[in-house]
Amino acid sequence: MPDVNYFLREQAGFLITTNPKLLDRDAVFGFLAQTKWWSDLTPDSLDRALRNSLCFSLLEEHRQIGMARVITDYITYAYLCDVFIVAERRRQGLGSWMVRCVLEHPDIKVLKRVALLTHDAQTFYLGLDFQFAAHPNNYMEHLTNRHIERAVVSVDV
C-alpha cells in the first residue's frame, strides 16, 4: 500500500487529522448516539458512514474531543455533517478552527459548494462564511417512508 499524506494541523496542544487510524470510533459513537440528528445510530451504521467519508478528528493528547465528517464527490460538492466538540471544550474556538481546517483541506477548498444542515448553529456557521441558500426553493430532498414520520415530528416539536 502506498504512503498516504493525511491532512494534519496542530495548534496549542490540539491536533486535527484525517488519519483514520487516529479516529476513536467508540468516542465518536458515544457522542453521536446522544444527538437528536442520528437517533437510529448503531456501531455498524457509524462504521459504514466513517469508511465512506472524509473524517476530521480533533484530538487532545490522543483523546478524541471533536470530529467533522464530509461526504463528497471530490469534484464539485461536499456535505459537512456530524460536527461536534465535547462539552468541556466548547466555546474555546476549537469548533471554528476545525471547520476552517475542513474548508482549507486541499480536496475541499477547490469544490464549488460545501453544504450543511443545522438545527441550532446558524450563527456559528454564518461566522465561518457559510450563508443561507440564495434560492431555498431550489433545494429538494427525498425522504424514505421511515424518515418522513421522523421529519414531520421534528417540525411539529
C-alpha positions in Angstrom: 0.0 0.0 0.0 1.4 3.4 -0.9 2.2 6.0 1.7 -0.6 8.5 2.3 -0.1 12.0 3.3 -3.0 12.7 5.7 -4.2 16.2 6.4 -2.7 17.4 9.7 -2.8 20.7 11.7 -1.5 21.4 15.2 -2.4 24.3 17.5 -1.7 24.7 21.2 -1.6 21.0 22.0 -4.5 20.1 19.8 -4.3 18.1 16.6 -6.7 17.9 13.6 -6.1 15.0 11.3 -7.8 12.9 8.6 -5.8 9.8 9.5 -8.5 7.2 10.1 -6.2 5.2 12.4 -6.3 8.1 14.9 -10.1 8.3 15.0 -11.6 6.8 18.1 -14.8 5.2 16.9 -16.0 4.4 20.4 -15.7 8.0 21.5 -17.4 9.2 18.3 -20.2 6.7 18.8 -20.6 7.8 22.4 -21.2 11.4 21.3 -23.3 10.8 18.2 -25.6 8.3 20.0 -26.7 11.2 22.2 -27.6 13.6 19.3 -31.0 14.3 18.0 -29.9 14.1 14.4 -28.9 10.5 14.4 -31.4 8.7 16.6 -31.1 5.3 14.8 -27.3 5.1 15.1 -25.7 1.7 15.5 -22.0 0.8 15.7 -22.3 -0.8 12.2 -24.0 2.2 10.6 -21.4 4.5 12.1 -18.6 2.4 10.9 -20.0 2.3 7.3 -20.5 6.1 7.4 -17.0 6.8 8.6 -15.5 4.4 6.0 -17.3 6.3 3.2 -16.5 9.8 4.4 -13.5 12.1 4.8 -13.3 12.5 8.6 -11.5 15.1 10.6 -10.6 14.1 14.1 -9.9 16.8 16.8 -7.5 15.3 19.4 -6.1 16.5 22.6 -3.3 14.2 23.8 -4.6 11.3 21.7 -8.2 11.8 23.2 -11.0 12.3 20.6 -12.6 15.6 21.6 -14.2 16.5 18.3 -15.0 15.4 14.8 -16.3 16.7 11.5 -17.4 14.3 8.7 -17.5 15.3 5.0 -19.4 13.4 2.3 -18.1 14.4 -1.1 -17.6 13.5 -4.8 -14.2 15.4 -4.7 -15.2 17.3 -7.9 -18.0 19.8 -7.2 -19.8 19.1 -3.9 -19.3 18.3 -0.3 -21.8 17.9 2.6 -20.4 18.7 6.1 -22.1 16.8 8.9 -21.7 15.2 12.3 -19.7 18.2 13.6 -19.1 18.0 17.3 -16.9 19.2 20.1 -17.1 17.6 23.6 -19.0 19.8 26.1 -15.9 20.7 28.2 -14.0 22.0 25.2 -16.8 24.2 23.6 -16.5 27.9 23.4 -12.7 27.8 23.1 -12.5 28.4 19.3 -11.9 24.7 18.6 -15.0 24.2 16.5 -14.2 27.2 14.4 -10.7 26.0 13.9 -11.9 22.5 12.9 -14.4 23.8 10.4 -11.8 26.2 8.9 -9.4 23.2 8.6 -12.1 21.3 6.8 -12.6 24.2 4.4 -8.8 24.5 3.9 -8.3 20.8 3.1 -6.8 20.6 -0.5 -9.6 18.4 -1.8 -12.3 20.5 -0.3 -11.2 24.1 -0.9 -11.5 23.6 -4.7 -15.1 22.5 -4.7 -18.0 24.6 -5.9 -20.1 24.1 -2.8 -19.9 22.8 0.7 -23.3 22.4 2.2 -24.6 21.6 5.7 -27.8 21.4 7.7 -28.1 22.7 11.2 -30.9 23.0 13.6 -29.4 25.4 16.0 -25.9 26.6 14.9 -26.7 29.1 12.1 -24.9 32.0 13.8 -21.8 29.8 14.3 -21.7 28.8 10.6 -22.5 32.3 9.4 -19.4 33.4 11.2 -17.4 31.0 9.1 -18.7 32.4 5.8 -21.5 29.9 5.3 -24.7 31.6 4.1 -28.3 30.7 3.7 -29.2 29.2 0.3 -29.7 32.0 -2.2 -32.7 30.1 -3.7 -34.0 27.8 -0.9 -36.9 26.8 -3.2 -34.4 25.1 -5.4 -33.2 22.7 -2.7 -35.2 19.5 -2.6 -34.8 16.2 -0.9 -36.4 12.8 -1.0 -37.1 11.1 2.4 -37.8 7.4 2.6 -41.0 6.4 4.4 -39.2 5.6 7.7 -37.7 9.0 7.7 -40.8 11.0 6.7 -42.5 10.3 10.0 -39.5 11.5 12.0 -39.1 14.6 9.9 -42.8 15.6 10.4 -42.4 15.0 14.2 -39.3 17.2 14.2 -41.1 20.1 12.6 -44.0 19.9 15.0 -41.9 19.9 18.1 
